[in-house]
Amino acid sequence: MKPLELRRHKEIIAFKAEDESITAFHAYNLEVADISAESFAQMTPIPVTTGEIPDVKLPINPEEKEAFEALNEWNSEENPNAKSGKLDFGIRSITLNVNQICNLKCTYCAAGGDGTYGEPMNKLSVEKTLPQLKFFLSQLKPGQRFGISFVGGEPLLHPEAILAIHNYVFEIADQLKVIPSMQIVTNGTLLTGKTLEIVRSMKVKITFSIDGSKEYNDKARPTKNGESSTDLTVAGIKSILKDRGNVVSIGLSAVCSKDSPSMLNTYQFFETLNPDWCDFTLNYSENSPDLQARFIKEVNEIAKIAYSTGGEEKLRKIQYFDHIFALLDTQRRIENHCGAGKTYAMIDAKNRMYTCPWDAGKPAEVVGQNEQYDHTKLANYSKPLIELNNCQTCWARHLCGGGCMHINRELTGHKHKKDQMFCERMRSLLLTTIMYYKISRSAA
């Protein structure tokens, strides 16, 4: 459902949807509400492409003045329930490259084109990784959580390494009274025999990367020799779905690219597999306004289908919508799009530390090795991304967190120079989410 008209007054944005309903959002207080048509009329029209605060239009008659004052009153209110999203340094989640090799060759692979990040490594050293993880865990306070995502390449090329790390971390976490959680991001093609047994033995979240039905997925995600991968991936998904109780959750993640452009078709295909959740992202590296427009349109259509068939529960099986709903429910302002350099680190297959999964293989981006941090480099990430990326006036800032530094660098040449297509994509989908949030909470 596409908003037809967007307006802003200082910290408040409001939009009129196809059914003429008006939804308003307080950008700082993270409040969603109705406003009157009269107040809406006092706001300044803005495009979704801008994050700047427009000039205020002053009222010219008593009726307009009353509506204008109502806007000003809400704008100046402070929500005592809204919480700061400030992040202090302390690594609480990592992405761990089990290897830097892959059995697929996806057309849009950002990891060097073949899962290697430009530096193929068959497997990490478990012996070096265990003390590194113990070091991270020892920095936590009792009761704190620590997350590990196992990635590659294709991590299930080396399931024994994952199992050894899994068992060690849970043992140490029990001693330290911290709470571990783990996920495996996989193409699913290797889930047979001993590998399947190992995965079933661990309580993990599993994310399957698959770009829809065979028609699309085989174009975007062929094997290294150019053959079909879809049947193998679907078989892997179904093998885990049969034993759902032994994993935390099962999710399907798709990328919208020139080879797999229809997220609507992908969603319909995902529905036949009945995952616990799904996720859709755009291949930003194609830098295609047409592909982005299609992506936004189809995600809106997916949201409409999901909500009409299953309400909030069905809509929130789509990871993006669940994330924003959670932020609005908790009213926690995020100040960082991710925890890069603050609470999050990526570890490659040589135990080098980076602040982003896509920095692997870039020597200048190394910020640590084994149990040593480079605090001088990490100091560059100490400020909130909203500030570093100059997003202080954007109405979406506390739901977006300042944007993605990796996308910025790839498309603008600098981590802190915003990619405008990303900003437009984020704002457009936030408007959709805010609308459904209001509908859901009004119905509750």
SEKE-6801 format. One record per residue (C-alpha): residue in one letter; x, y, z; residue number from 1. Coordinates in Angstrom, 2 decimals. Layout:
N
{'A'; {X; Y; Z}; NUM},
...
This chain:
444
{'M'; {0.00; 0.00; 0.00}; 1},
{'K'; {1.79; 3.11; -1.19}; 2},
{'P'; {1.47; 6.42; 0.69}; 3},
{'L'; {0.13; 9.11; -1.60}; 4},
{'E'; {1.11; 12.26; 0.24}; 5},
{'L'; {3.90; 12.89; 2.76}; 6},
{'R'; {4.19; 15.99; 4.96}; 7},
{'R'; {6.42; 17.17; 7.78}; 8},
{'H'; {6.37; 19.61; 10.69}; 9},
{'K'; {9.66; 19.65; 12.59}; 10},
{'E'; {9.92; 16.20; 14.24}; 11},
{'I'; {6.53; 15.03; 13.00}; 12},
{'I'; {5.82; 13.40; 9.66}; 13},
{'A'; {2.39; 12.40; 8.44}; 14},
{'F'; {1.08; 10.75; 5.32}; 15},
{'K'; {-2.22; 10.06; 3.67}; 16},
{'A'; {-2.61; 6.55; 2.29}; 17},
{'E'; {-4.78; 5.24; -0.54}; 18},
{'D'; {-7.80; 4.93; 1.75}; 19},
{'E'; {-7.40; 8.61; 2.76}; 20},
{'S'; {-6.46; 7.68; 6.34}; 21},
{'I'; {-3.80; 9.89; 7.94}; 22},
{'T'; {-0.94; 8.38; 9.93}; 23},
{'A'; {1.51; 10.51; 11.91}; 24},
{'F'; {4.89; 9.66; 13.44}; 25},
{'H'; {6.96; 11.58; 15.99}; 26},
{'A'; {10.55; 10.95; 14.90}; 27},
{'Y'; {12.16; 11.57; 18.29}; 28},
{'N'; {9.52; 10.14; 20.63}; 29},
{'L'; {8.86; 7.10; 18.38}; 30},
{'E'; {5.11; 7.62; 18.72}; 31},
{'V'; {2.55; 6.71; 16.06}; 32},
{'A'; {-0.82; 8.44; 16.15}; 33},
{'D'; {-3.76; 9.91; 14.25}; 34},
{'I'; {-3.87; 13.61; 13.52}; 35},
{'S'; {-6.71; 15.70; 12.16}; 36},
{'A'; {-7.05; 16.68; 8.53}; 37},
{'E'; {-6.69; 20.28; 9.69}; 38},
{'S'; {-3.33; 19.61; 11.34}; 39},
{'F'; {-2.20; 17.64; 8.29}; 40},
{'A'; {-3.02; 20.64; 6.13}; 41},
{'Q'; {-0.68; 22.80; 8.24}; 42},
{'M'; {2.29; 20.56; 7.51}; 43},
{'T'; {4.74; 21.09; 4.65}; 44},
{'P'; {4.70; 18.62; 1.74}; 45},
{'I'; {8.03; 16.77; 1.36}; 46},
{'P'; {9.33; 14.05; -0.96}; 47},
{'V'; {10.49; 10.72; 0.42}; 48},
{'T'; {13.93; 11.54; -1.00}; 49},
{'T'; {14.70; 14.25; 1.59}; 50},
{'G'; {15.62; 14.10; 5.24}; 51},
{'E'; {15.86; 17.84; 5.73}; 52},
{'I'; {13.47; 19.75; 8.02}; 53},
{'P'; {11.35; 22.04; 5.82}; 54},
{'D'; {10.50; 25.63; 6.62}; 55},
{'V'; {7.46; 26.00; 8.85}; 56},
{'K'; {4.34; 27.39; 7.22}; 57},
{'L'; {2.69; 29.92; 9.57}; 58},
{'P'; {-1.14; 29.86; 9.96}; 59},
{'I'; {-3.17; 32.73; 8.54}; 60},
{'N'; {-6.53; 32.37; 10.32}; 61},
{'P'; {-7.81; 31.20; 13.75}; 62},
{'E'; {-8.83; 27.71; 12.55}; 63},
{'E'; {-5.43; 27.10; 11.07}; 64},
{'K'; {-3.78; 28.47; 14.20}; 65},
{'E'; {-5.55; 25.91; 16.41}; 66},
{'A'; {-4.37; 23.02; 14.20}; 67},
{'F'; {-0.88; 24.48; 14.04}; 68},
{'E'; {-0.67; 24.81; 17.82}; 69},
{'A'; {-1.76; 21.18; 18.23}; 70},
{'L'; {1.16; 20.15; 16.04}; 71},
{'N'; {3.59; 22.32; 17.99}; 72},
{'E'; {2.33; 20.94; 21.29}; 73},
{'W'; {2.92; 17.33; 20.22}; 74},
{'N'; {6.26; 18.22; 18.63}; 75},
{'S'; {7.56; 19.74; 21.89}; 76},
{'E'; {6.38; 16.92; 24.16}; 77},
{'E'; {8.97; 14.57; 25.61}; 78},
{'N'; {8.04; 10.92; 25.79}; 79},
{'P'; {9.28; 9.59; 29.16}; 80},
{'N'; {9.10; 6.02; 27.83}; 81},
{'A'; {11.43; 6.63; 24.88}; 82},
{'K'; {14.89; 5.26; 25.56}; 83},
{'S'; {18.36; 6.12; 24.32}; 84},
{'G'; {19.95; 3.76; 21.84}; 85},
{'K'; {23.50; 4.75; 22.73}; 86},
{'L'; {26.02; 1.91; 22.33}; 87},
{'D'; {29.08; 1.67; 24.55}; 88},
{'F'; {32.03; -0.39; 23.38}; 89},
{'G'; {31.84; -4.09; 24.21}; 90},
{'I'; {31.69; -6.90; 21.65}; 91},
{'R'; {28.45; -8.82; 22.18}; 92},
{'S'; {27.99; -10.40; 18.76}; 93},
{'I'; {30.29; -11.65; 16.03}; 94},
{'T'; {30.13; -13.08; 12.55}; 95},
{'L'; {32.62; -15.91; 12.22}; 96},
{'N'; {33.99; -17.02; 8.85}; 97},
{'V'; {34.24; -20.77; 9.21}; 98},
{'N'; {35.96; -20.77; 5.83}; 99},
{'Q'; {36.37; -18.59; 2.76}; 100},
{'I'; {35.41; -21.06; 0.05}; 101},
{'C'; {32.03; -21.93; -1.42}; 102},
{'N'; {30.38; -24.60; -3.56}; 103},
{'L'; {28.17; -22.00; -5.31}; 104},
{'K'; {29.02; -18.98; -7.44}; 105},
{'C'; {26.21; -16.46; -6.94}; 106},
{'T'; {26.00; -13.74; -9.57}; 107},
{'Y'; {25.87; -10.95; -6.97}; 108},
{'C'; {28.30; -12.39; -4.40}; 109},
{'A'; {29.86; -9.54; -2.44}; 110},
{'A'; {32.45; -11.87; -0.88}; 111},
{'G'; {34.93; -11.66; -3.73}; 112},
{'G'; {32.49; -13.17; -6.21}; 113},
{'D'; {33.09; -16.72; -4.98}; 114},
{'G'; {32.82; -16.60; -1.20}; 115},
{'T'; {36.55; -16.05; -0.68}; 116},
{'Y'; {36.62; -12.29; -0.05}; 117},
{'G'; {39.51; -12.40; -2.50}; 118},
{'E'; {41.52; -14.64; -0.19}; 119},
{'P'; {40.41; -18.31; -0.25}; 120},
{'M'; {41.01; -20.16; 3.01}; 121},
{'N'; {39.81; -23.70; 3.50}; 122},
{'K'; {39.02; -23.51; 7.21}; 123},
{'L'; {39.65; -21.43; 10.29}; 124},
{'S'; {41.86; -22.78; 13.05}; 125},
{'V'; {39.61; -24.03; 15.82}; 126},
{'E'; {42.63; -24.00; 18.15}; 127},
{'K'; {43.11; -20.25; 17.61}; 128},
{'T'; {39.40; -19.44; 17.59}; 129},
{'L'; {38.46; -20.94; 20.96}; 130},
{'P'; {40.71; -18.67; 23.08}; 131},
{'Q'; {39.59; -15.70; 20.98}; 132},
{'L'; {35.96; -16.47; 21.80}; 133},
{'K'; {36.78; -17.04; 25.46}; 134},
{'F'; {38.36; -13.58; 25.51}; 135},
{'F'; {35.14; -12.00; 24.14}; 136},
{'L'; {32.94; -13.95; 26.55}; 137},
{'S'; {35.10; -13.03; 29.55}; 138},
{'Q'; {34.41; -9.34; 28.91}; 139},
{'L'; {30.66; -9.82; 29.50}; 140},
{'K'; {28.71; -9.45; 32.72}; 141},
{'P'; {26.61; -12.34; 34.05}; 142},
{'G'; {23.25; -12.40; 32.29}; 143},
{'Q'; {24.48; -10.65; 29.15}; 144},
{'R'; {23.91; -12.22; 25.75}; 145},
{'F'; {26.51; -13.13; 23.14}; 146},
{'G'; {25.62; -14.02; 19.56}; 147},
{'I'; {27.64; -15.89; 16.94}; 148},
{'S'; {26.72; -16.15; 13.25}; 149},
{'F'; {28.58; -18.87; 11.35}; 150},
{'V'; {29.12; -17.88; 7.73}; 151},
{'G'; {31.52; -18.59; 4.86}; 152},
{'G'; {31.97; -19.04; 1.99}; 153},
{'E'; {29.71; -21.94; 2.83}; 154},
{'P'; {30.11; -22.81; 6.53}; 155},
{'L'; {28.66; -26.31; 6.25}; 156},
{'L'; {31.66; -27.39; 4.22}; 157},
{'H'; {33.20; -27.74; 7.71}; 158},
{'P'; {30.42; -28.73; 10.13}; 159},
{'E'; {32.82; -30.32; 12.64}; 160},
{'A'; {34.48; -26.95; 13.23}; 161},
{'I'; {31.08; -25.38; 13.92}; 162},
{'L'; {30.19; -28.15; 16.36}; 163},
{'A'; {33.50; -27.82; 18.24}; 164},
{'I'; {33.02; -24.06; 18.61}; 165},
{'H'; {29.35; -24.48; 19.54}; 166},
{'N'; {30.11; -26.96; 22.33}; 167},
{'Y'; {33.02; -24.94; 23.69}; 168},
{'V'; {31.10; -21.66; 23.77}; 169},
{'F'; {28.13; -23.19; 25.58}; 170},
{'E'; {30.49; -24.76; 28.14}; 171},
{'I'; {32.33; -21.49; 28.81}; 172},
{'A'; {29.11; -19.47; 28.77}; 173},
{'D'; {27.66; -21.73; 31.46}; 174},
{'Q'; {30.71; -21.11; 33.65}; 175},
{'L'; {30.53; -17.34; 33.12}; 176},
{'K'; {26.72; -17.20; 33.46}; 177},
{'V'; {26.27; -15.50; 30.08}; 178},
{'I'; {23.70; -16.43; 27.44}; 179},
{'P'; {24.93; -17.57; 24.01}; 180},
{'S'; {22.89; -17.74; 20.83}; 181},
{'M'; {24.01; -18.98; 17.44}; 182},
{'Q'; {22.92; -19.02; 13.85}; 183},
{'I'; {24.22; -20.67; 10.69}; 184},
{'V'; {23.85; -18.86; 7.37}; 185},
{'T'; {23.95; -21.49; 4.65}; 186},
{'N'; {22.95; -22.25; 1.08}; 187},
{'G'; {21.54; -25.52; 2.41}; 188},
{'T'; {22.93; -27.73; -0.34}; 189},
{'L'; {25.05; -29.87; 2.01}; 190},
{'L'; {22.44; -30.83; 4.60}; 191},
{'T'; {22.71; -34.59; 4.28}; 192},
{'G'; {24.29; -37.45; 6.22}; 193},
{'K'; {26.72; -36.50; 9.00}; 194},
{'T'; {26.36; -32.77; 8.34}; 195},
{'L'; {22.61; -32.99; 8.88}; 196},
{'E'; {23.15; -34.95; 12.10}; 197},
{'I'; {25.56; -32.30; 13.40}; 198},
{'V'; {23.21; -29.42; 12.65}; 199},
{'R'; {20.30; -31.26; 14.26}; 200},
{'S'; {22.38; -31.75; 17.42}; 201},
{'M'; {22.79; -27.98; 17.98}; 202},
{'K'; {20.22; -25.46; 19.14}; 203},
{'V'; {20.81; -22.85; 16.44}; 204},
{'K'; {18.89; -20.48; 14.23}; 205},
{'I'; {19.30; -21.42; 10.57}; 206},
{'T'; {19.15; -18.91; 7.74}; 207},
{'F'; {18.87; -20.40; 4.26}; 208},
{'S'; {19.95; -18.20; 1.37}; 209},
{'I'; {17.64; -18.88; -1.58}; 210},
{'D'; {16.27; -16.49; -4.18}; 211},
{'G'; {12.93; -18.08; -4.91}; 212},
{'S'; {11.86; -20.88; -7.18}; 213},
{'K'; {14.11; -22.75; -9.58}; 214},
{'E'; {13.34; -20.32; -12.41}; 215},
{'Y'; {15.05; -17.49; -10.53}; 216},
{'N'; {17.33; -19.14; -7.98}; 217},
{'D'; {19.29; -21.14; -10.55}; 218},
{'K'; {20.10; -17.96; -12.46}; 219},
{'A'; {21.24; -16.06; -9.38}; 220},
{'R'; {22.77; -18.91; -7.36}; 221},
{'P'; {24.25; -21.60; -9.63}; 222},
{'T'; {26.85; -24.11; -8.52}; 223},
{'K'; {30.49; -23.43; -9.35}; 224},
{'N'; {30.17; -25.47; -12.54}; 225},
{'G'; {27.01; -23.60; -13.57}; 226},
{'E'; {24.51; -26.31; -12.66}; 227},
{'S'; {21.27; -26.05; -10.69}; 228},
{'S'; {21.48; -25.60; -6.92}; 229},
{'T'; {17.79; -25.16; -6.14}; 230},
{'D'; {16.78; -28.79; -5.68}; 231},
{'L'; {19.66; -29.34; -3.27}; 232},
{'T'; {18.79; -26.22; -1.27}; 233},
{'V'; {15.09; -27.10; -1.07}; 234},
{'A'; {15.95; -30.64; 0.01}; 235},
{'G'; {18.15; -29.17; 2.76}; 236},
{'I'; {15.39; -26.86; 3.93}; 237},
{'K'; {12.86; -29.68; 4.01}; 238},
{'S'; {15.23; -31.94; 5.92}; 239},
{'I'; {15.44; -29.35; 8.70}; 240},
{'L'; {11.73; -28.51; 8.58}; 241},
{'K'; {10.97; -32.16; 9.33}; 242},
{'D'; {12.83; -31.84; 12.62}; 243},
{'R'; {11.81; -28.32; 13.59}; 244},
{'G'; {12.04; -28.91; 17.32}; 245},
{'N'; {15.81; -29.29; 17.28}; 246},
{'V'; {16.55; -25.81; 15.97}; 247},
{'V'; {15.65; -22.37; 17.32}; 248},
{'S'; {14.14; -21.08; 14.08}; 249},
{'I'; {14.26; -21.57; 10.33}; 250},
{'G'; {14.40; -18.57; 8.02}; 251},
{'L'; {14.66; -17.98; 4.29}; 252},
{'S'; {16.58; -14.98; 2.95}; 253},
{'A'; {16.34; -13.71; -0.62}; 254},
{'V'; {18.21; -11.06; -2.60}; 255},
{'C'; {16.45; -9.00; -5.24}; 256},
{'S'; {18.75; -8.83; -8.26}; 257},
{'K'; {18.55; -8.67; -12.05}; 258},
{'D'; {18.55; -12.47; -12.10}; 259},
{'S'; {15.87; -12.76; -9.43}; 260},
{'P'; {13.89; -9.51; -9.55}; 261},
{'S'; {10.46; -10.60; -8.27}; 262},
{'M'; {10.23; -10.65; -4.50}; 263},
{'L'; {6.48; -11.23; -4.80}; 264},
{'N'; {7.05; -14.52; -6.63}; 265},
{'T'; {9.76; -15.38; -4.11}; 266},
{'Y'; {7.42; -14.72; -1.18}; 267},
{'Q'; {4.75; -16.94; -2.72}; 268},
{'F'; {7.36; -19.66; -3.15}; 269},
{'F'; {8.53; -19.22; 0.45}; 270},
{'E'; {4.96; -19.66; 1.63}; 271},
{'T'; {4.92; -23.19; 0.21}; 272},
{'L'; {7.86; -24.05; 2.50}; 273},
{'N'; {6.34; -22.46; 5.63}; 274},
{'P'; {9.49; -21.04; 7.30}; 275},
{'D'; {9.41; -19.39; 10.71}; 276},
{'W'; {10.45; -16.12; 9.10}; 277},
{'C'; {11.76; -14.67; 5.85}; 278},
{'D'; {13.76; -11.68; 4.72}; 279},
{'F'; {14.22; -9.71; 1.50}; 280},
{'T'; {17.15; -7.45; 0.58}; 281},
{'L'; {18.09; -5.52; -2.52}; 282},
{'N'; {21.34; -6.11; -4.38}; 283},
{'Y'; {22.53; -2.54; -3.88}; 284},
{'S'; {25.66; -3.09; -6.00}; 285},
{'E'; {23.59; -3.04; -9.20}; 286},
{'N'; {22.74; 0.58; -8.31}; 287},
{'S'; {19.54; 0.35; -10.39}; 288},
{'P'; {16.70; 2.82; -9.69}; 289},
{'D'; {14.33; 0.60; -11.69}; 290},
{'L'; {15.20; -2.48; -9.65}; 291},
{'Q'; {14.83; -0.48; -6.43}; 292},
{'A'; {11.42; 0.84; -7.48}; 293},
{'R'; {10.28; -2.72; -8.21}; 294},
{'F'; {11.69; -3.94; -4.90}; 295},
{'I'; {9.83; -1.28; -2.89}; 296},
{'K'; {6.60; -1.86; -4.80}; 297},
{'E'; {6.72; -5.62; -4.34}; 298},
{'V'; {7.66; -5.52; -0.65}; 299},
{'N'; {4.63; -3.27; -0.17}; 300},
{'E'; {2.50; -5.83; -2.00}; 301},
{'I'; {3.95; -8.61; 0.16}; 302},
{'A'; {3.08; -6.62; 3.30}; 303},
{'K'; {-0.49; -6.16; 2.07}; 304},
{'I'; {-0.88; -9.88; 1.37}; 305},
{'A'; {0.68; -10.90; 4.68}; 306},
{'Y'; {-1.43; -8.52; 6.75}; 307},
{'S'; {-4.68; -9.31; 4.95}; 308},
{'T'; {-4.18; -13.06; 5.43}; 309},
{'G'; {-2.71; -13.18; 8.92}; 310},
{'G'; {-2.63; -9.75; 10.50}; 311},
{'E'; {0.32; -8.57; 12.57}; 312},
{'E'; {1.55; -12.09; 13.31}; 313},
{'K'; {1.88; -12.93; 9.60}; 314},
{'L'; {3.39; -9.56; 8.74}; 315},
{'R'; {6.01; -9.96; 11.45}; 316},
{'K'; {7.18; -13.24; 9.97}; 317},
{'I'; {8.96; -10.88; 7.55}; 318},
{'Q'; {12.10; -9.94; 9.46}; 319},
{'Y'; {12.23; -6.27; 8.47}; 320},
{'F'; {8.71; -5.54; 9.69}; 321},
{'D'; {9.27; -7.48; 12.90}; 322},
{'H'; {12.40; -5.40; 13.61}; 323},
{'I'; {10.64; -2.05; 13.18}; 324},
{'F'; {7.55; -3.16; 15.13}; 325},
{'A'; {9.87; -4.14; 18.00}; 326},
{'L'; {11.56; -0.72; 17.96}; 327},
{'L'; {8.20; 1.06; 18.02}; 328},
{'D'; {6.90; -1.18; 20.81}; 329},
{'T'; {9.97; -0.66; 23.00}; 330},
{'Q'; {10.38; 2.98; 21.92}; 331},
{'R'; {14.14; 2.61; 21.88}; 332},
{'R'; {15.84; 5.13; 19.59}; 333},
{'I'; {18.60; 3.46; 17.66}; 334},
{'E'; {21.61; 5.63; 16.94}; 335},
{'N'; {23.56; 3.09; 14.90}; 336},
{'H'; {22.35; 1.09; 11.91}; 337},
{'C'; {24.52; -1.73; 13.23}; 338},
{'G'; {26.97; -2.20; 16.07}; 339},
{'A'; {30.05; -2.07; 13.81}; 340},
{'G'; {33.11; -1.16; 15.86}; 341},
{'K'; {31.04; -0.89; 19.05}; 342},
{'T'; {29.19; -4.09; 19.94}; 343},
{'Y'; {29.82; -6.15; 16.81}; 344},
{'A'; {32.86; -7.65; 15.11}; 345},
{'M'; {33.53; -9.91; 12.15}; 346},
{'I'; {36.25; -12.57; 12.40}; 347},
{'D'; {37.74; -14.01; 9.20}; 348},
{'A'; {39.25; -17.46; 8.69}; 349},
{'K'; {42.66; -16.18; 9.86}; 350},
{'N'; {41.19; -14.80; 13.11}; 351},
{'R'; {41.56; -11.18; 12.00}; 352},
{'M'; {38.94; -8.82; 13.34}; 353},
{'Y'; {36.92; -6.34; 11.25}; 354},
{'T'; {33.96; -4.09; 11.98}; 355},
{'C'; {31.87; -5.30; 9.00}; 356},
{'P'; {31.27; -8.68; 7.31}; 357},
{'W'; {32.18; -7.18; 3.95}; 358},
{'D'; {35.55; -5.83; 5.08}; 359},
{'A'; {37.24; -9.23; 5.10}; 360},
{'G'; {40.29; -9.33; 2.87}; 361},
{'K'; {40.91; -5.56; 3.19}; 362},
{'P'; {44.15; -5.15; 5.22}; 363},
{'A'; {43.42; -1.49; 6.02}; 364},
{'E'; {40.15; -2.49; 7.72}; 365},
{'V'; {41.68; -4.95; 10.22}; 366},
{'V'; {40.93; -3.74; 13.78}; 367},
{'G'; {42.29; -6.66; 15.75}; 368},
{'Q'; {43.88; -10.11; 15.71}; 369},
{'N'; {43.11; -13.03; 18.00}; 370},
{'E'; {42.66; -11.45; 21.48}; 371},
{'Q'; {44.06; -8.01; 20.63}; 372},
{'Y'; {42.06; -4.89; 19.67}; 373},
{'D'; {43.43; -1.94; 17.72}; 374},
{'H'; {41.85; 0.72; 19.92}; 375},
{'T'; {43.16; 3.56; 17.74}; 376},
{'K'; {41.18; 2.28; 14.75}; 377},
{'L'; {38.13; 1.41; 16.85}; 378},
{'A'; {38.06; 4.99; 18.18}; 379},
{'N'; {36.94; 6.06; 14.69}; 380},
{'Y'; {33.63; 4.27; 15.34}; 381},
{'S'; {32.95; 5.67; 18.80}; 382},
{'K'; {30.43; 8.34; 17.74}; 383},
{'P'; {26.86; 7.37; 16.80}; 384},
{'L'; {26.36; 6.67; 13.11}; 385},
{'I'; {23.54; 9.20; 13.03}; 386},
{'E'; {26.19; 11.82; 13.79}; 387},
{'L'; {28.99; 10.35; 11.66}; 388},
{'N'; {26.69; 10.06; 8.64}; 389},
{'N'; {25.12; 13.49; 9.21}; 390},
{'C'; {21.57; 12.18; 9.63}; 391},
{'Q'; {20.52; 14.43; 12.53}; 392},
{'T'; {17.60; 16.04; 10.66}; 393},
{'C'; {16.18; 12.92; 9.00}; 394},
{'W'; {12.78; 11.84; 10.34}; 395},
{'A'; {13.78; 8.17; 9.91}; 396},
{'R'; {17.03; 8.42; 11.88}; 397},
{'H'; {15.96; 6.62; 15.07}; 398},
{'L'; {14.48; 3.68; 13.17}; 399},
{'C'; {17.29; 3.54; 10.59}; 400},
{'G'; {20.28; 4.40; 12.76}; 401},
{'G'; {22.20; 6.40; 10.19}; 402},
{'G'; {22.48; 3.94; 7.32}; 403},
{'C'; {24.95; 1.28; 6.26}; 404},
{'M'; {28.63; 2.26; 6.14}; 405},
{'H'; {29.44; -0.56; 3.71}; 406},
{'I'; {26.79; 0.50; 1.20}; 407},
{'N'; {27.91; 4.11; 1.56}; 408},
{'R'; {31.52; 3.24; 0.79}; 409},
{'E'; {30.66; 0.99; -2.14}; 410},
{'L'; {28.33; 3.51; -3.80}; 411},
{'T'; {29.61; 6.93; -2.71}; 412},
{'G'; {33.27; 6.17; -2.00}; 413},
{'H'; {33.14; 7.01; 1.72}; 414},
{'K'; {31.67; 5.23; 4.74}; 415},
{'H'; {30.04; 8.40; 6.01}; 416},
{'K'; {28.74; 9.85; 2.74}; 417},
{'K'; {25.14; 8.71; 2.47}; 418},
{'D'; {23.85; 6.70; -0.46}; 419},
{'Q'; {20.62; 8.46; -1.37}; 420},
{'M'; {19.01; 5.36; -2.87}; 421},
{'F'; {19.49; 3.55; 0.44}; 422},
{'C'; {17.88; 6.48; 2.27}; 423},
{'E'; {14.92; 6.51; -0.10}; 424},
{'R'; {14.49; 2.75; 0.21}; 425},
{'M'; {14.60; 2.90; 4.00}; 426},
{'R'; {12.15; 5.80; 4.28}; 427},
{'S'; {9.70; 4.25; 1.82}; 428},
{'L'; {9.55; 0.94; 3.68}; 429},
{'L'; {9.37; 2.70; 7.05}; 430},
{'L'; {6.25; 4.55; 5.93}; 431},
{'T'; {4.64; 1.23; 5.08}; 432},
{'T'; {5.65; -0.27; 8.44}; 433},
{'I'; {4.42; 2.75; 10.42}; 434},
{'M'; {1.05; 2.53; 8.67}; 435},
{'Y'; {0.61; -1.15; 9.52}; 436},
{'Y'; {1.79; -0.51; 13.05}; 437},
{'K'; {-0.95; 2.06; 13.53}; 438},
{'I'; {-3.56; -0.28; 12.02}; 439},
{'S'; {-2.40; -3.13; 14.26}; 440},
{'R'; {-2.37; -1.11; 17.46}; 441},
{'S'; {-5.73; 0.51; 16.65}; 442},
{'A'; {-7.24; -2.94; 16.24}; 443},
{'A'; {-5.75; -4.27; 19.48}; 444},
